[in-house]
Amino acid sequence: QVQLVESGGGLVQPGGSLRLSCAASRIDFSIYMMGWYRQAPGKQRELVATISMSGRTNSADSVKGRFTISRDNTKNTVYLQMNSLKPEDTAVYYCRASRQYSDYWGQGTQVTVSS
């Protein structure tokens, strides 16, 4: 059974930083597009950033210049470095692994930005 396990969430003050990790197991990690999504209370889940098999990245305009996605295929792990956090970044952050005919999600990790 494929597992995606997120970690690194928590409470941080505005302007602070967090690094999220998502460890994948039981998949051929290197051939999957990996992504981070988030869902704030009362809102739809939205894309934060993705990284392709080749390392090409894409991110939402709202996080450009502040968040960086990366992956380590030797550790089957994808990361999201979040800097200059704002209260509006508060959400549950989900990891996703996707390719043709396959789509997996983690359980999510809470990020709260508040003073």
QUIZICOR-V634046 format. One record per pair of residues at least 6 apart in sequence whose C-alpha atoms are under 7 Angstrom apart, sorted by the first residue. I is the first residue (numbers start at 1). J is the second residue. Records with the same first field share a line. If there is no record, write none. Layout:
I = J, J
//
This chain:
1 = 26
2 = 25, 26, 27
3 = 24, 25, 26
4 = 22, 23, 24, 25, 95, 105, 106
5 = 22, 23, 24, 106, 107
6 = 20, 21, 22, 23, 95, 106, 108, 109
7 = 20, 21, 22, 109
8 = 18, 19, 20, 21
9 = 20, 109, 110, 111
10 = 110, 111, 112
11 = 111, 112, 113
12 = 112, 113, 114
13 = 113, 114, 115
14 = 84, 85, 86, 87, 113, 114, 115
15 = 84, 85, 86
16 = 83, 84, 85
17 = 82, 83, 84, 85
18 = 81, 82, 83
19 = 79, 80, 81, 82
20 = 79, 80, 81
21 = 77, 78, 79, 80
22 = 77, 78, 79, 95
23 = 76, 77, 78
24 = 76, 77
29 = 73, 76
30 = 53, 73
31 = 53
32 = 53, 97, 98, 99
33 = 51, 52, 53, 97, 98, 99
34 = 50, 51, 52, 96, 97, 98
35 = 49, 50, 51, 95, 96, 97
36 = 47, 48, 49, 50, 93, 94, 95, 96
37 = 45, 46, 47, 48, 49, 93, 94, 95
38 = 45, 46, 47, 48, 91, 92, 93, 94
39 = 45, 46, 91, 92, 93
40 = 90, 91, 92
47 = 60
48 = 59, 60
49 = 58, 59, 60, 69
50 = 57, 58, 59, 69
51 = 57, 58, 69, 70
66 = 82, 83, 84
67 = 80, 81, 82, 83
68 = 80, 81, 82
69 = 79, 80, 81
70 = 78, 79, 80
71 = 77, 78, 79
72 = 78
85 = 113
86 = 113
87 = 113, 114
89 = 113
90 = 111, 112, 113
91 = 110, 111, 112
92 = 108, 109, 110, 111
93 = 108, 109, 110, 111
94 = 105, 106, 107, 108, 109
95 = 105, 106, 108
96 = 104, 105, 106
97 = 103, 104, 105
98 = 104
//
